[in-house]
Amino acid sequence: MKKKIAFVVWTLADMGGSERVVYDIVRNLGKNRYSSIVVGFEDGPFRALYENLGIKTYCISKSKKIDADFVKQFRGILTDEQVEIVNPHHFSPLVYSFLATRFTPIKLIYTEHSRWQLEQLPPVKKVANRLMLGNVEGVVAISEQIEDYYLKNLRIPKNRVHLIPNGIDVEAFRNARSDGLREKLGIGPNETVIGVVANIRPEKNLKLLVSAFSDLAKE
């Protein structure tokens, strides 16, 4: 019998790094062993991407910070779909997934994508985070920095922390064309190019990257 997994993301309105990870996972999940649904808390056009794959997708709207009806509706979806594993990505989806699966046999496996966001949590949320992660089946760190934070700062037992670096589907870029791109951008044929792909958000710290390149250029 297939295990059913519910992947939980905050938004279906855009495709950031964590949303891309979830999308790649559901596309490549072994269909003979697993089936999946996606739950989001903000609807949007990217919902269609999952539905085009035949993945059932739910969006639950929240009227206030802690909404009992929201949690009840979320739990109802998990129960009706006979979900066995819930995999939330980021802190807020963790909170609602934790509440929705409390006192149920559903296993909760949490994935964190940003150490910076963990460090910026207010003290009360840091305490809540520690308590919740002490009661989940496992946690996934997408980088060594996050793994280190789990082990040293939150003191989560090592056997429940799993380091799984984000993968990139290189086949998606196999046929990309770059003819004339250097000339178009004013880059010489022998000049070294360093590229970065990221959302322009504070936690990406692109300002530091630009500053570092500026210092290197002076040397």
DAPEWO-V204972 format. One record per residue. N is the residue number from 1. RES is the residue in one letter. PSI is psi in whole degrees, -180 to 180 (NA if undefined). Layout:
n->N res->RES psi->PSI
n->N res->RES psi->PSI
This chain:
n->1 res->M psi->135
n->2 res->K psi->144
n->3 res->K psi->137
n->4 res->K psi->131
n->5 res->I psi->135
n->6 res->A psi->118
n->7 res->F psi->130
n->8 res->V psi->121
n->9 res->V psi->159
n->10 res->W psi->-46
n->11 res->T psi->148
n->12 res->L psi->12
n->13 res->A psi->-23
n->14 res->D psi->175
n->15 res->M psi->86
n->16 res->G psi->-167
n->17 res->G psi->-48
n->18 res->S psi->-37
n->19 res->E psi->-37
n->20 res->R psi->-40
n->21 res->V psi->-47
n->22 res->V psi->-43
n->23 res->Y psi->-44
n->24 res->D psi->-37
n->25 res->I psi->-50
n->26 res->V psi->-28
n->27 res->R psi->-32
n->28 res->N psi->4
n->29 res->L psi->138
n->30 res->G psi->108
n->31 res->K psi->-20
n->32 res->N psi->-21
n->33 res->R psi->-27
n->34 res->Y psi->151
n->35 res->S psi->161
n->36 res->S psi->157
n->37 res->I psi->161
n->38 res->V psi->134
n->39 res->V psi->127
n->40 res->G psi->159
n->41 res->F psi->-1
n->42 res->E psi->120
n->43 res->D psi->161
n->44 res->G psi->-179
n->45 res->P psi->-23
n->46 res->F psi->-8
n->47 res->R psi->-35
n->48 res->A psi->-29
n->49 res->L psi->-44
n->50 res->Y psi->-43
n->51 res->E psi->-31
n->52 res->N psi->-21
n->53 res->L psi->-2
n->54 res->G psi->17
n->55 res->I psi->123
n->56 res->K psi->132
n->57 res->T psi->135
n->58 res->Y psi->146
n->59 res->C psi->125
n->60 res->I psi->121
n->61 res->S psi->144
n->62 res->K psi->132
n->63 res->S psi->-20
n->64 res->K psi->175
n->65 res->K psi->-56
n->66 res->I psi->106
n->67 res->D psi->109
n->68 res->A psi->-39
n->69 res->D psi->-36
n->70 res->F psi->-48
n->71 res->V psi->-41
n->72 res->K psi->-43
n->73 res->Q psi->-41
n->74 res->F psi->-48
n->75 res->R psi->-37
n->76 res->G psi->-40
n->77 res->I psi->-46
n->78 res->L psi->-39
n->79 res->T psi->-48
n->80 res->D psi->-36
n->81 res->E psi->-5
n->82 res->Q psi->46
n->83 res->V psi->137
n->84 res->E psi->-28
n->85 res->I psi->133
n->86 res->V psi->130
n->87 res->N psi->89
n->88 res->P psi->151
n->89 res->H psi->120
n->90 res->H psi->167
n->91 res->F psi->-52
n->92 res->S psi->-47
n->93 res->P psi->-32
n->94 res->L psi->-45
n->95 res->V psi->-51
n->96 res->Y psi->-31
n->97 res->S psi->-38
n->98 res->F psi->-46
n->99 res->L psi->-39
n->100 res->A psi->-25
n->101 res->T psi->-2
n->102 res->R psi->136
n->103 res->F psi->32
n->104 res->T psi->165
n->105 res->P psi->1
n->106 res->I psi->132
n->107 res->K psi->140
n->108 res->L psi->119
n->109 res->I psi->116
n->110 res->Y psi->140
n->111 res->T psi->127
n->112 res->E psi->140
n->113 res->H psi->-10
n->114 res->S psi->113
n->115 res->R psi->-38
n->116 res->W psi->-45
n->117 res->Q psi->-36
n->118 res->L psi->-42
n->119 res->E psi->-23
n->120 res->Q psi->-4
n->121 res->L psi->141
n->122 res->P psi->156
n->123 res->P psi->-43
n->124 res->V psi->-35
n->125 res->K psi->-31
n->126 res->K psi->-40
n->127 res->V psi->-45
n->128 res->A psi->-40
n->129 res->N psi->-45
n->130 res->R psi->-43
n->131 res->L psi->-43
n->132 res->M psi->-45
n->133 res->L psi->-18
n->134 res->G psi->-8
n->135 res->N psi->27
n->136 res->V psi->163
n->137 res->E psi->-35
n->138 res->G psi->163
n->139 res->V psi->143
n->140 res->V psi->126
n->141 res->A psi->131
n->142 res->I psi->1
n->143 res->S psi->161
n->144 res->E psi->-32
n->145 res->Q psi->-41
n->146 res->I psi->-41
n->147 res->E psi->-44
n->148 res->D psi->-40
n->149 res->Y psi->-43
n->150 res->Y psi->-47
n->151 res->L psi->-45
n->152 res->K psi->-38
n->153 res->N psi->-43
n->154 res->L psi->-10
n->155 res->R psi->43
n->156 res->I psi->135
n->157 res->P psi->138
n->158 res->K psi->-32
n->159 res->N psi->-7
n->160 res->R psi->3
n->161 res->V psi->125
n->162 res->H psi->119
n->163 res->L psi->113
n->164 res->I psi->93
n->165 res->P psi->146
n->166 res->N psi->135
n->167 res->G psi->159
n->168 res->I psi->130
n->169 res->D psi->90
n->170 res->V psi->-23
n->171 res->E psi->-27
n->172 res->A psi->-21
n->173 res->F psi->5
n->174 res->R psi->-39
n->175 res->N psi->15
n->176 res->A psi->139
n->177 res->R psi->139
n->178 res->S psi->18
n->179 res->D psi->125
n->180 res->G psi->4
n->181 res->L psi->-41
n->182 res->R psi->-47
n->183 res->E psi->-42
n->184 res->K psi->-36
n->185 res->L psi->0
n->186 res->G psi->32
n->187 res->I psi->127
n->188 res->G psi->158
n->189 res->P psi->-23
n->190 res->N psi->6
n->191 res->E psi->141
n->192 res->T psi->135
n->193 res->V psi->127
n->194 res->I psi->122
n->195 res->G psi->152
n->196 res->V psi->138
n->197 res->V psi->119
n->198 res->A psi->156
n->199 res->N psi->146
n->200 res->I psi->84
n->201 res->R psi->155
n->202 res->P psi->-40
n->203 res->E psi->-16
n->204 res->K psi->-19
n->205 res->N psi->46
n->206 res->L psi->-24
n->207 res->K psi->-41
n->208 res->L psi->-40
n->209 res->L psi->-46
n->210 res->V psi->-41
n->211 res->S psi->-41
n->212 res->A psi->-42
n->213 res->F psi->-37
n->214 res->S psi->-42
n->215 res->D psi->-40
n->216 res->L psi->-37
n->217 res->A psi->-24
n->218 res->K psi->-17
n->219 res->E psi->NA
